[in-house]
Amino acid sequence: MTKHLYLLFIPIFLLAACSSDDDGNQSVQTSATAWVLATNHNGEVRKYDINNATSSTFKLNSSDAEGIYYNPADNGFTVVSRIPGRLESYHNITDYANSVEVELDADILGNIHYQSGRDLAVQGDIYVVSDNTDLDLDETTPEGRLFIYVREENSFKLRNVVTTKFKLWGLEFIGNDLYAAVDETNKIAVYRDFAATYATNVPATANKQVAFQGLLRTHGLDFENGIMVLSDIGEAESATDGGLHIIQNFEEKFNAAQNGFVALEEQFRISGDNTLLGNPVNVVYNSAYNVIFVAEAANNGGKILAFNDATSVSGNISPDLQYDMPGVSSVFFHTE
């Protein structure tokens, strides 16, 4: 039985959103185990249990984290530590009670390699970090780097580094193909059979780039069950012009895009002042509950937002859940 079908048979609980400023929120449907894990720029991970309205704060070895992946086999998470520029993995997080604040020591500390880590994509034991460092200090020649690690039992081994011909932000594997947000544009690029094709330190050339009408500056992306969700931060200085783009049958539309373009009518867009979307820097989509979780960096210093009915709504809608989290930078949703 697939994960999607299994989740549909788990008893469902309703949670009224639990922030001090969340008047008018509705609810998010989840199973008996449902956590949002979120990083921030203070080197913390917060674990929100959205069934019982509790949260825990884990203080990391990192002093600035952005990008997170939860591995059930470790009962733990791996973060992209921006400072000091390494992967860090923390295990057995459910050993700690809810509503705690605790300092953790990493179970695995990678070596320091990248300068400006932004996101993490995982395919089996392959961990890929995007780095948006301006390598030649010339803003007119955009480039980025992809650091490719192999997860071993007690280490992250740097396999190789490839450079890209555009600035990077979000990453997402779909099968063997790696999709990347082309920063400062409305485009998504794909590298086919990425891990096998780029096994040495060589420049990478995207197989295809596709623009999405109505999107100004893409940052986050997440794919599940045929649905891609893209986040649009709009103008970085604005706390009101962000949005989400939801594309059904994403691979079909991406592959068929004429002149590298997907029209707005082939997407859903959530935006407007009711959404609280200003700079949605990272997103995660769960198809079993059809919900999008968002790391919103600009509104009120930082929030985690959630939107129900993600594949069938557009417009200026209010979030169904919101938590305040200053400096939030990425999110991950775990449910059983």
C-alpha positions as CSV (number, residue, x, y, z in Angstrom):
1,M,0.0,0.0,0.0
2,T,1.4,3.4,-0.9
3,K,2.1,6.1,1.7
4,H,-0.7,8.2,0.2
5,L,-3.4,5.4,0.6
6,Y,-2.2,4.4,4.0
7,L,-2.5,8.0,5.3
8,L,-6.1,8.2,4.1
9,F,-7.0,5.3,6.4
10,I,-5.5,6.8,9.5
11,P,-8.0,8.4,11.9
12,I,-8.0,12.1,11.2
13,F,-7.9,14.8,13.9
14,L,-8.7,18.5,13.5
15,L,-6.5,21.2,14.9
16,A,-7.6,24.8,15.3
17,A,-4.6,26.9,14.5
18,C,-2.7,27.9,17.6
19,S,-0.9,31.2,17.3
20,S,-1.6,34.3,19.4
21,D,-2.6,36.2,16.3
22,D,-4.5,33.6,14.3
23,D,-8.1,34.8,14.6
24,G,-10.1,33.5,11.7
25,N,-8.0,30.5,11.0
26,Q,-9.8,27.3,10.1
27,S,-8.0,24.0,10.6
28,V,-5.5,21.6,9.0
29,Q,-6.4,17.8,8.9
30,T,-3.6,15.5,10.0
31,S,-3.0,12.0,11.2
32,A,-2.1,11.1,14.8
33,T,1.5,11.9,14.1
34,A,2.0,15.3,12.4
35,W,5.0,17.6,12.9
36,V,6.2,20.7,11.1
37,L,9.9,21.0,11.4
38,A,11.3,24.4,10.6
39,T,14.8,26.0,10.6
40,N,15.7,29.6,11.2
41,H,18.6,31.9,10.9
42,N,19.5,31.6,14.6
43,G,20.6,28.1,14.2
44,E,17.5,26.5,15.6
45,V,15.0,23.8,14.5
46,R,11.5,24.0,15.9
47,K,9.2,21.0,16.0
48,Y,5.5,21.9,16.0
49,D,3.1,19.1,16.8
50,I,0.0,20.4,15.2
51,N,-2.3,17.9,16.8
52,N,-1.7,19.0,20.4
53,A,-0.6,22.6,19.8
54,T,2.9,22.1,21.4
55,S,6.3,23.1,20.1
56,S,9.9,22.3,21.0
57,T,13.0,24.2,20.2
58,F,16.3,22.5,19.3
59,K,19.4,24.6,19.4
60,L,22.0,23.3,17.0
61,N,25.7,23.4,16.6
62,S,24.9,25.6,13.6
63,S,24.4,29.4,14.1
64,D,22.4,29.8,10.9
65,A,20.3,26.9,9.2
66,E,18.4,26.9,6.0
67,G,17.2,23.6,4.4
68,I,16.0,20.5,6.3
69,Y,15.2,16.9,5.7
70,Y,13.7,14.4,8.1
71,N,14.8,10.7,7.9
72,P,12.5,8.2,9.8
73,A,15.4,5.7,9.9
74,D,17.3,8.1,12.2
75,N,14.2,9.6,13.8
76,G,16.1,12.8,13.1
77,F,16.8,15.6,10.7
78,T,19.7,16.9,8.6
79,V,20.1,20.7,8.1
80,V,22.0,22.9,5.8
81,S,24.2,24.9,8.1
82,R,25.0,28.2,6.5
83,I,27.4,29.0,9.3
84,P,29.8,27.3,9.3
85,G,28.9,25.8,5.9
86,R,28.3,22.1,6.5
87,L,25.7,19.4,6.8
88,E,24.6,18.5,10.3
89,S,22.5,15.6,11.3
90,Y,20.6,15.2,14.7
91,H,19.0,11.9,15.6
92,N,16.3,10.5,18.0
93,I,14.4,13.7,18.4
94,T,11.4,12.1,19.9
95,D,13.5,11.1,22.9
96,Y,12.7,14.7,24.1
97,A,9.4,15.6,25.5
98,N,7.1,18.1,23.9
99,S,7.4,21.8,24.8
100,V,11.1,21.7,25.6
101,E,14.0,23.9,24.7
102,V,17.2,21.9,24.4
103,E,20.7,22.2,23.1
104,L,21.6,19.3,20.8
105,D,25.0,18.0,19.8
106,A,25.1,16.7,16.2
107,D,25.3,13.0,15.6
108,I,27.0,13.7,12.3
109,L,29.0,16.8,11.5
110,G,30.1,17.2,7.9
111,N,33.2,19.1,6.9
112,I,33.0,22.7,6.1
113,H,32.7,23.2,2.3
114,Y,30.1,25.6,1.0
115,Q,29.8,29.4,1.6
116,S,26.1,30.2,1.2
117,G,23.9,27.0,1.4
118,R,20.3,27.5,0.6
119,D,18.4,24.2,0.2
120,L,18.8,20.4,0.4
121,A,17.5,17.7,-1.9
122,V,17.8,14.0,-1.0
123,Q,17.7,11.0,-3.2
124,G,18.5,7.8,-1.3
125,D,22.0,8.3,0.1
126,I,22.7,11.3,-2.2
127,Y,22.4,14.7,-0.5
128,V,22.6,17.8,-2.7
129,V,23.1,21.3,-1.3
130,S,22.6,24.5,-3.4
131,D,25.0,27.3,-2.9
132,N,24.3,30.8,-4.3
133,T,27.7,32.3,-3.7
134,D,28.7,34.8,-6.4
135,L,31.9,33.0,-7.3
136,D,33.5,35.7,-9.6
137,L,32.1,38.7,-7.6
138,D,30.4,39.9,-10.8
139,E,26.6,40.3,-10.6
140,T,26.3,40.3,-14.4
141,T,27.6,36.7,-14.7
142,P,25.3,34.6,-12.5
143,E,26.4,31.2,-11.3
144,G,25.9,28.8,-8.5
145,R,27.2,25.5,-7.1
146,L,25.7,22.1,-6.3
147,F,27.6,20.2,-3.6
148,I,26.9,16.4,-3.9
149,Y,27.4,14.3,-0.8
150,V,27.1,10.6,-0.1
151,R,25.5,9.8,3.2
152,E,27.5,7.1,4.9
153,E,26.8,5.5,8.3
154,N,28.4,8.2,10.4
155,S,29.5,10.8,7.8
156,F,28.7,12.9,4.8
157,K,31.3,12.3,2.1
158,L,31.7,15.1,-0.4
159,R,31.6,13.3,-3.8
160,N,31.9,16.3,-6.1
161,V,30.9,19.9,-6.8
162,V,29.3,21.2,-10.0
163,T,28.8,24.8,-11.1
164,T,25.7,26.1,-12.7
165,K,25.1,28.9,-15.2
166,F,22.5,30.6,-13.0
167,K,22.0,31.6,-9.4
168,L,20.5,28.8,-7.3
169,W,17.9,28.6,-4.5
170,G,15.4,25.7,-4.0
171,L,16.0,22.1,-5.1
172,E,13.8,19.1,-5.6
173,F,14.3,15.6,-6.9
174,I,11.6,14.0,-9.0
175,G,12.9,10.5,-9.5
176,N,16.4,10.8,-10.8
177,D,15.9,14.3,-12.2
178,L,16.9,17.4,-10.1
179,Y,14.8,20.5,-10.5
180,A,16.2,23.8,-9.3
181,A,14.9,27.3,-8.8
182,V,16.6,29.8,-11.1
183,D,17.0,32.7,-8.6
184,E,16.0,36.2,-9.6
185,T,13.8,34.8,-12.4
186,N,10.4,33.0,-12.8
187,K,12.1,29.9,-14.1
188,I,12.6,26.3,-13.0
189,A,15.5,24.3,-14.5
190,V,15.9,20.5,-14.7
191,Y,19.0,18.3,-14.8
192,R,18.1,14.8,-16.1
193,D,19.5,11.8,-14.3
194,F,21.5,14.2,-12.2
195,A,23.6,12.1,-9.8
196,A,24.8,9.8,-12.6
197,T,25.3,12.5,-15.2
198,Y,27.3,14.8,-12.9
199,A,29.7,12.5,-11.1
200,T,32.8,14.7,-11.4
201,N,33.6,18.4,-10.9
202,V,32.3,19.8,-14.1
203,P,30.0,22.7,-15.2
204,A,26.4,21.7,-15.4
205,T,24.1,22.6,-18.2
206,A,20.4,22.3,-17.5
207,N,18.4,20.1,-19.9
208,K,15.6,22.6,-19.9
209,Q,14.4,25.8,-18.3
210,V,10.7,26.7,-18.1
211,A,9.2,30.1,-17.0
212,F,5.9,30.3,-15.1
213,Q,3.6,33.2,-16.0
214,G,2.5,35.4,-13.1
215,L,5.5,34.4,-11.0
216,L,8.2,37.1,-10.4
217,R,11.0,35.5,-8.4
218,T,10.9,31.8,-7.5
219,H,12.6,30.4,-4.4
220,G,11.0,27.3,-2.9
221,L,9.7,24.2,-4.7
222,D,8.2,20.9,-3.6
223,F,6.7,18.0,-5.5
224,E,4.4,15.1,-4.6
225,N,1.9,12.9,-6.4
226,G,2.0,14.9,-9.7
227,I,1.7,18.3,-8.0
228,M,4.5,20.9,-7.9
229,V,4.2,23.9,-5.6
230,L,6.5,26.9,-6.3
231,S,6.9,29.9,-4.0
232,D,7.2,33.5,-5.4
233,I,8.9,36.0,-3.1
234,G,8.1,38.9,-5.4
235,E,10.2,41.9,-4.6
236,A,12.5,41.0,-1.8
237,E,11.9,44.3,-0.1
238,S,8.1,43.9,0.0
239,A,6.3,42.0,2.7
240,T,3.0,41.8,0.8
241,D,3.6,40.7,-2.8
242,G,4.5,37.0,-2.3
243,G,2.5,34.1,-3.7
244,L,2.3,30.3,-4.3
245,H,1.9,28.6,-7.7
246,I,0.4,25.2,-7.8
247,I,0.8,23.2,-11.0
248,Q,-1.1,19.9,-11.5
249,N,0.4,17.3,-13.8
250,F,3.6,19.2,-13.5
251,E,5.9,17.0,-15.4
252,E,3.6,16.8,-18.4
253,K,3.2,20.6,-18.5
254,F,6.9,21.2,-17.9
255,N,7.9,18.8,-20.7
256,A,5.3,20.2,-23.1
257,A,5.9,23.9,-22.4
258,Q,6.1,25.7,-25.7
259,N,8.9,28.2,-25.9
260,G,9.8,27.3,-22.3
261,F,6.6,28.9,-20.9
262,V,3.6,27.7,-18.7
263,A,0.6,30.0,-18.9
264,L,-1.1,31.3,-15.8
265,E,-4.3,29.6,-16.7
266,E,-2.5,26.3,-16.3
267,Q,-1.7,27.1,-12.7
268,F,-3.4,28.0,-9.4
269,R,-2.0,31.1,-7.7
270,I,-2.5,32.1,-4.0
271,S,-1.6,35.7,-3.3
272,G,-2.9,38.9,-1.7
273,D,-2.9,40.6,1.6
274,N,-5.1,38.0,3.3
275,T,-2.6,35.3,2.6
276,L,0.2,36.9,4.7
277,L,2.6,35.9,1.9
278,G,5.4,38.4,1.5
279,N,8.6,36.4,1.1
280,P,7.7,32.7,1.1
281,V,11.2,31.3,0.9
282,N,10.5,27.6,1.3
283,V,7.5,25.3,0.9
284,V,6.5,21.7,1.5
285,Y,3.4,20.0,0.0
286,N,1.6,16.9,1.4
287,S,-0.7,15.2,-1.0
288,A,-2.5,13.0,1.5
289,Y,-4.0,16.0,3.1
290,N,-3.7,18.4,0.2
291,V,-2.0,21.0,2.3
292,I,0.9,23.4,1.7
293,F,3.2,24.5,4.5
294,V,5.2,27.7,4.0
295,A,8.2,29.4,5.5
296,E,7.2,33.0,5.3
297,A,10.3,35.2,6.0
298,A,9.0,38.8,5.7
299,N,5.6,38.9,7.5
300,N,5.9,39.9,11.1
301,G,9.5,38.8,11.3
302,G,8.7,35.2,10.1
303,K,5.8,32.8,10.1
304,I,4.9,29.3,9.3
305,L,1.7,29.2,7.3
306,A,-0.5,26.4,6.0
307,F,-3.1,26.3,3.2
308,N,-5.7,23.6,2.8
309,D,-7.3,22.4,-0.5
310,A,-4.0,23.2,-2.2
311,T,-4.8,21.9,-5.6
312,S,-8.2,23.5,-6.0
313,V,-8.0,27.1,-4.7
314,S,-6.7,30.4,-6.1
315,G,-6.8,34.0,-5.0
316,N,-6.5,36.1,-1.8
317,I,-7.3,33.4,0.8
318,S,-6.4,33.3,4.5
319,P,-4.0,30.6,5.8
320,D,-5.6,27.8,7.7
321,L,-2.8,27.7,10.2
322,Q,-0.1,30.1,11.3
323,Y,2.7,30.1,13.8
324,D,5.1,32.9,14.6
325,M,8.8,32.0,14.0
326,P,11.3,34.8,13.7
327,G,13.9,34.2,11.0
328,V,12.2,31.1,9.6
329,S,14.1,29.8,6.6
330,S,12.8,26.3,5.6
331,V,10.1,23.7,6.5
332,F,9.5,20.0,6.4
333,F,6.3,18.1,7.2
334,H,6.4,14.6,8.7
335,T,3.3,12.4,9.3
336,E,2.7,8.7,9.9
